[in-house]
Amino acid sequence: MTIKEVRELTDNEIRERLDVEREQFLRLRLNHSITPLDNPSQLRVARKTIARLITELHARELKQQ
């Protein structure tokens, strides 16, 4: 998910997406600890997506203040 896609979402959609992405990241990390993933870079992509969502939410909160 690119930052352009994130900016098009509403605040509620970002929060929902953030919950989904965090759950997915936890599953990936757990699966990777049990058996190595075929593509371990999925972990990095998931972390960056979560960071983008958090950053956009924080920026919107600062704008409102």
N, C-alpha and C positions, 0 to 999 in steps of 0.2 A: 504494500500500500504506500503510495507516494504522498508527499505533503500536500500536493494539489488535491488529491482525493480526500484527504483528511479535512482540509479547509472547507470542502463542500458539505460536510456533515453538520448536523445540528449538535448542540451540546449533549442532549440526551442520547443521540445516536453514537456520539464519541464515547460516552460512558458505557453504553451497552457493548460497543465494539471492544473497549478496553477490557471489560470483564471476560469476554470471549477469548481475546488474545492471551490474556494472562492464564486462563485455564488451559488453552492449547499449549502454551509455553511450558507449563508445569508437566503436562502429559509428555511432551517431547523430551524434557529433561529426565523424567522418570524412565521413559523407554530407553533413552540413551545410556542411563546408568546400568540398566539390566543387560541390554544388548546394544552394541554400537549401531547408530543410525547409518543408513546408506549414504545420506548426505548431511553430515554434521553442520554444514553452514546454515541449515534451517534454524538452528538455535540462534545464530547471530541475526538472521533476518527477523525472527520473532522478537528478539530483544529490541532491535531498532524500530520495529513497528510500534511496540509498546511505548518506547521513548517518544516517538513522533506524536502519538495520541496524548500522552501526558503533557508534552510541551505545548501543543495547541490548546489544550484545556487551560493550562496555566496562563498562556498569553491572553486568552479570552477573559479570564478572571481579572487580570491586571488592567485590561481595557475598560472593564466595567467600573473599576474603582477610580 
